[in-house]
Structures are given as structure tokens and as C-alpha cells.
Amino acid sequence: MHSNEYQWVKQTRAILLDFCKELHPDDFTRYHEQGSPSIRDTLVHIADCYHAWLGSYILLQTKTPITSNEQRLSFDLKDIQARFTQVDRYVDQVLLEYAHVMDEPIQRSIPWRDQGEPISMTPSKLLLHTITHEFHHKGQVMALARQMGYVPPNTDILGTKE
């Protein structure tokens, strides 16, 4: 993955977050039985995945990448956008610092867990995981919005600018 390819991910995320500005606040936080409890919670969960695997496991910049339930419940869209701004910094740093070793495994224990055996993962695999994880949950957000009567925009990478 190159930084220009990650720009496509950022473009589709911007479409999603702009769409979320149009949601009624009650719909943004409405409890659902699918996936995460709400659209807000799903967005926080998406960002937390990047914080965990890139910010914590690869870069060792945080030992608390997962947003607590109490903190998450107070998040608004601006807080979520700030989380994604940090996500973008992590991705940029991984792409820069690991450019020539993206396929070399990193072996360590998962920093945000108290116990556990070391695991071995490559930066390339973790970056791909976080992006596919984001798109999986982005589809859930769009499906939930559609079920609430909204008409979601196209967030497919094929619709982005080169």
C-alpha cells in the first residue's frame, strides 16, 4: 500500500463522515442489534481498530487504544473526526517508517492486553486488516442509515478521484 492509495480510503471516509452530519442526533446514537450498538459506536470502533493495531501494536505509541464505554457515550462527530485525524497520522507514520519492511513480521505481545503470548504480524497485513475492517463496518453504517430511511451516498473507492 502506498500513501496515494490510502488517500482513497480517506476520501471515502470523508464522504461517510459528511453524511453522518446529516443524521438526526437521535439516529446517530440509536441502539441497534446489528454489530456495534449505534452508528456512533461503530465509527468509534473503526477508529479504535487503527489505534490498536497501528498506533499500539506497530508504533507502540499508546497502551490504551480502545475507547472506554464511558468515553464513547460522550463522543460526538467532532470527537470521532479527531480520532480519525490521529488514525491518519498513524497510517502515514507506518507507511513512512516501515516502507521497506512492510512484509517483515513484528513479534510482540498485544500492548493493550494485560496478558498473552507474543504474536507475529507484518505491518502490511495489519494495515490491510484495518482498512478492510473499516469498509466492512462502513457497509453496516450505510445499511443502518438506510433502514432508518436515509439515502446513503456512494462510499466505494471506485467513486474517488485518482
C-alpha positions as semicolon CSV with decimal commas, in nm:
position;residue;x (nm);y (nm);z (nm)
1;M;0,000;0,000;0,000
2;H;0,117;0,349;-0,082
3;S;0,008;0,680;0,066
4;N;-0,177;0,773;-0,255
5;E;-0,389;0,457;-0,219
6;Y;-0,468;0,544;0,142
7;Q;-0,595;0,880;0,012
8;W;-0,883;0,685;-0,147
9;V;-0,969;0,539;0,194
10;K;-0,964;0,890;0,342
11;Q;-1,187;1,021;0,063
12;T;-1,450;0,755;0,122
13;R;-1,430;0,812;0,498
14;A;-1,486;1,185;0,445
15;I;-1,799;1,104;0,243
16;L;-1,922;0,883;0,527
17;L;-1,849;1,139;0,800
18;D;-2,008;1,421;0,596
19;F;-2,317;1,202;0,556
20;C;-2,325;1,142;0,932
21;K;-2,355;1,520;0,983
22;E;-2,697;1,492;0,816
23;L;-2,824;1,229;1,059
24;H;-3,057;1,335;1,335
25;P;-2,862;1,313;1,665
26;D;-3,104;1,050;1,796
27;D;-3,042;0,838;1,485
28;F;-2,666;0,878;1,522
29;T;-2,680;0,723;1,870
30;R;-2,984;0,495;1,824
31;Y;-2,931;0,143;1,959
32;H;-2,930;-0,138;1,703
33;E;-2,895;-0,510;1,744
34;Q;-2,654;-0,546;1,449
35;G;-2,280;-0,505;1,501
36;S;-2,197;-0,217;1,732
37;P;-2,483;-0,064;1,930
38;S;-2,510;0,258;1,722
39;I;-2,367;0,439;1,423
40;R;-2,160;0,650;1,664
41;D;-2,028;0,337;1,836
42;T;-1,946;0,174;1,503
43;L;-1,742;0,475;1,393
44;V;-1,550;0,477;1,722
45;H;-1,492;0,103;1,685
46;I;-1,349;0,156;1,334
47;A;-1,105;0,420;1,460
48;D;-1,012;0,206;1,761
49;C;-0,901;-0,075;1,532
50;Y;-0,644;0,155;1,369
51;H;-0,538;0,289;1,709
52;A;-0,490;-0,064;1,840
53;W;-0,307;-0,232;1,554
54;L;-0,114;0,061;1,409
55;G;-0,079;0,306;1,698
56;S;-0,030;0,049;1,972
57;Y;0,099;-0,278;1,824
58;I;0,320;-0,144;1,544
59;L;0,418;0,205;1,661
60;L;0,398;0,148;2,039
61;Q;0,257;0,499;2,082
62;T;-0,032;0,408;2,310
63;K;-0,118;0,133;2,554
64;T;-0,484;0,238;2,569
65;P;-0,610;0,236;2,210
66;I;-0,962;0,119;2,290
67;T;-1,217;0,386;2,381
68;S;-1,387;0,313;2,712
69;N;-1,766;0,275;2,718
70;E;-1,800;0,589;2,930
71;Q;-1,585;0,795;2,693
72;R;-1,755;0,655;2,382
73;L;-2,100;0,752;2,510
74;S;-1,990;1,115;2,530
75;F;-1,839;1,122;2,180
76;D;-1,992;1,340;1,913
77;L;-1,898;1,353;1,546
78;K;-1,620;1,607;1,608
79;D;-1,459;1,373;1,862
80;I;-1,479;1,090;1,609
81;Q;-1,326;1,307;1,337
82;A;-1,040;1,389;1,576
83;R;-0,986;1,015;1,634
84;F;-0,962;0,965;1,258
85;T;-0,715;1,254;1,227
86;Q;-0,489;1,060;1,463
87;V;-0,558;0,743;1,262
88;D;-0,428;0,920;0,952
89;R;-0,111;1,017;1,139
90;Y;-0,057;0,655;1,239
91;V;-0,108;0,533;0,883
92;D;0,129;0,798;0,746
93;Q;0,391;0,704;1,004
94;V;0,361;0,331;0,934
95;L;0,387;0,391;0,559
96;L;0,693;0,610;0,610
97;E;0,881;0,421;0,880
98;Y;0,805;0,070;0,756
99;A;0,814;0,135;0,381
100;H;1,098;-0,110;0,321
101;V;0,996;-0,366;0,583
102;M;0,618;-0,387;0,536
103;D;0,638;-0,765;0,496
104;E;0,874;-0,831;0,786
105;P;0,690;-0,969;1,089
106;I;0,682;-0,783;1,417
107;Q;0,667;-1,019;1,711
108;R;0,540;-0,888;2,044
109;S;0,259;-0,921;2,291
110;I;-0,051;-0,716;2,225
111;P;0,023;-0,395;2,418
112;W;-0,333;-0,318;2,530
113;R;-0,386;-0,663;2,684
114;D;-0,258;-0,746;3,029
115;Q;-0,151;-1,095;2,935
116;G;-0,094;-1,308;2,633
117;E;0,162;-1,481;2,425
118;P;0,351;-1,278;2,166
119;I;0,203;-1,280;1,818
120;S;0,374;-1,217;1,487
121;M;0,219;-0,984;1,229
122;T;0,353;-0,781;0,939
123;P;0,277;-0,410;0,907
124;S;0,134;-0,484;0,561
125;K;-0,117;-0,736;0,697
126;L;-0,223;-0,511;0,985
127;L;-0,268;-0,212;0,755
128;L;-0,481;-0,420;0,519
129;H;-0,678;-0,556;0,815
130;T;-0,760;-0,210;0,948
131;I;-0,876;-0,090;0,606
132;T;-1,090;-0,395;0,530
133;H;-1,230;-0,370;0,884
134;E;-1,324;-0,008;0,815
135;F;-1,501;-0,093;0,489
136;H;-1,686;-0,383;0,650
137;H;-1,826;-0,158;0,922
138;K;-1,883;0,130;0,680
139;G;-2,124;-0,100;0,498
140;Q;-2,302;-0,168;0,827
141;V;-2,335;0,206;0,893
142;M;-2,484;0,261;0,549
143;A;-2,726;-0,031;0,594
144;L;-2,838;0,103;0,932
145;A;-2,890;0,450;0,789
146;R;-3,091;0,305;0,501
147;Q;-3,309;0,111;0,749
148;M;-3,381;0,442;0,925
149;G;-3,498;0,598;0,599
150;Y;-3,184;0,784;0,489
151;V;-3,038;0,761;0,140
152;P;-2,665;0,700;0,194
153;P;-2,407;0,824;-0,058
154;N;-2,171;0,604;-0,256
155;T;-1,861;0,535;-0,047
156;D;-1,695;0,292;-0,289
157;I;-1,330;0,356;-0,374
158;L;-1,419;0,338;-0,744
159;G;-1,600;0,669;-0,698
160;T;-1,292;0,853;-0,568
161;K;-1,057;1,086;-0,752
162;E;-0,728;0,945;-0,877
